[in-house]
Amino acid sequence: MLATRGLRQTPEEAKLERLSRRSFFKGAGAAAAAAAIAPGCERPPQEVQSKRSPYTFLNADEAAFIEAAVARLIPVDETGPGALEAGVPTFIDRQLAGAWGAGDDLYRSGPWQPGKPEQGYQLPFTPAELFRNALRAIVEDLRKANRGSFAKLKAEDQDAYLRALERETRDLGGVPSNIFFESLLEITIEGFFSDPVYGGNKDMVGWKLIGFPGAYANFYDFVDQHGIAFTRPPMSLAQDAIGTVHVHPVNAPRTAPKSQ
């Protein structure tokens, strides 16, 4: 699923794409919101990534790709801010630096054989290793092709590169490109719709897009009110009385992720 705002389109195509994007993310958000308030995620809000402090896990080349890629997967448009503005790259970085990235809850004893889609993840890599290997291979691929940084490509060229990753199975340091793309898209959606306590969904832009109230636990005053819309600003798990969201610290992995 790619948003192709950078490509030349007819007015009719552009209208269909806007509708498709809103429908897709409303559907994805409805599913993601159910898990967004559950524990187990680790991530911090931010504005423009390049102006923030260094990432915990991602190196400069990796961060540049992630920032540019998520900005194409969920771009800014008339429906609101995109993934970059929502702090998704930092969400991803914190996930990879923490227990999830280290594969603390993954079965790691093999055998590592190609499986069917319904069998789920079958690679020997932790999420951190998967992203590290794939991102290193992508950076090297662009360098060898004399295309420079992914972030410096034109929008339409970025879309074409991401589509190639999605549709092909070429090797990215042992990671099939389509598996990497699926992983990137999934964690981008998670970061856009997760509770802000984990660092993504800055200003709850994802929840506002789909009309999700967030971690609102007290519906006592509304029990006897039927057939009316429930309209109120969304609320985070870690939101205090004045509306400040206190970001959850990264959960330390039992096995530290491999450094670059």
Buried (B, 14 or more C-beta within 10 A) or exposed (E): EBBBBBBEEEEEEBEEBBEEBBEBBBEBBEEBBEEBBEEEBBBBBBEEBEEBEEBBBBBEBBBBBBBBBBBBBBBBBEBBBBBBBBBBBBBBBBBBBBBBBBBBEBEEEEEEEEEEEEEEBBBBBBBBBBBBBBBBBBBEBBEEEEEEBBBEBEBBEBBBBBEEBBEEEEEBBEBBBBBBBBBBBEBBBBBBBBBBBBBBBBBBBBBBBBBBBBBBEEEEEEEEEEEEEEEEEBBBBBBEEEEEBEBBEBBEBEEEBEEE
